[in-house]
């Protein structure tokens, strides 16, 4: 194949680069003039051709500057990263043009044209996002319908939690076990009592009033703490030699993994009360927590089973040869290693759990997304759906992204040993 | 000594026996306890357990249905409508999620910095926002911003998009069954062609261009029915009609309701991120030496991709991707949040409200999903066994 195209070469580097650079620049000028000044520089050409002119200019220009080993560092970098073939050149141009076209309007809506000052919908006049909506409703988005005067209790519960978690790094190793035990098993009850009230002179706040972001955290934290041990026992059960235990574990795990969470929540809302003695009332939040916990425990069990399977058989044999029984072998030798192996999986399960919490709207509990849904139907704030969902999405994104990054860090940190 | 041995044997046996008996006993007790309570409760409310209600008249309407349905049909029919709607949205979601996911997954491996970064951010953004929020966003925020019926967005005068939905032309077929059978025949013959091609390749080392042949069959055979079988196809384009002074509607075409659009959009964009990660992992998982070895025995670039890289990459990609398809199907139950009439909304929502038969209806719904996922996981186990590398 010998097509007589001008082949850019190194000898005439400056010529090619200046012509190519000029053409690319021309393409950009054409595009920018089109987008921002409504000015069609190539308007004299047929409509279709004029439309694609920036791409054509840019592609030809990029072709001309595609010179391997030119000796110029910047040029080489551009060529390898953006311009390794004609196809890549077109793709790069397309991406850049799409970004130029769509990012400024989005930014304008998001920040530059947005309204931040005011207290009611009429204060939003500039045409961009109305963040006043979020500002006014922020209290509800975070605390739900929790009475304003009592909100310090939620704050206190979370502050103590952060303090305790922070303190756990400085506790001497000797007491760490007890401290963590307190943090995981005693503190949740204290926190629940603090938020729920009813005793010690604290006003009782019914769980229907809990909501917003704090409820997201409460539900995910409790479900995580509870689903972990259940999942662990299910995983051990599934690998057990005893058929009755093995098959009941398999049945339990596959049952929950086979159905969507929303039907499980429906079940906890309408079917579960039918199974209890007449007149027994179990709180909505508790029912939801049980449902989510059992559901996530099944997933956790599969993750932990993956870790158990990955351990070499020698570990079991070694433990047995030391005369350890089933429980001592698992708790002292097998599980510590298996759990470390599956930290990313555990983190993913937790991530899925956090992302699943909005579903509790099914039973009428409104966490962040549910509160946005409620707020946008308020007659004074109609038409604010976009702002509400963007805000909620941003909050969830920050939480989930931070968590996934943290788990990746943990993974690399712990994988150095092997 | 005999006695001692006996004792040890007994204790060893008991060791396994006691926990098992306890487990079984616990399960039986729980089931009995729940059953007695359920019986008492239902007795108090004057309802008896049974599935007879399925044949009763449902007397509620469903906004969107693939088969004939109105209030005079039975609850069983309503269940079928919901199930079909679930399958419809899952199929659409799976289709687009696969295309988008594969594209993004390959883009993430691109040498082009811009492309790979864009793909990476796409994955990071859409994976970390709860699906339900994305559905809400598309339905309540994005699609509500579309224009009213009078000034719909016009696609070349054949299809119209507005706040009420997307109006597309209706296909009007004659002899549709013949066309349908021709497609099935084409698929069957493609199966035999590929089998024959594989045999030729394995035995004689001959390469048969299977892809072109199967594409030819797939297009040619149905096309023949147009020429010879009297199959015709015409389109009915939706038209704007004025019902009253202010009410306009499009009539004559097919309406794709906004619930379906937003659900399919959110499902496919969310699941695509996971599929993209699977694709990336699959392609990265193929050993570099494999490609070099293939190149060194003189295979061309496309042969390397087709015969060496793809079979190995697919082995890594397909199991987790099927899992994602399953997740997508299960996630389609979030339809209930925006009132898309899927099985959860129609059956576990409306039908349950009307009949009050919580236990029966929830069990049917859960069993439907359960049988779906169990059948897929059985298929996956079979597939994995078949595809596992057989070491020689």
Interface residues (C-beta under 8 A of the other chain):
Chain A: X80 X81 X82 X84 X88 X91 X92 X95 X96 X241 X242 X243 X244 X245 X248 X254 X255 X257 X258 X259 X260 X262 X263 X266 X267 X270 X271 X273 X274 X275 X276 X277 X278 X351 X354 X355 X356 X357 X358 X359 X361 X362 X369 X372 X373 X376 X385 X386 X388 X389 X390 X392 X393 X396 X397 X400 X401 X404
Chain B: X16 X19 X20 X21 X23 X24 X27 X34 X37 X38 X40 X41 X42 X44 X110 X111 X112 X113 X114 X115 X118 X124 X125 X127 X128 X129 X130 X131 X132 X133 X134 X136 X137 X140 X141 X142 X144 X145 X330 X331 X333 X334 X336 X337 X344 X348 X352 X358 X359 X362 X365 X366 X369 X370 X372 X373 X374 X377
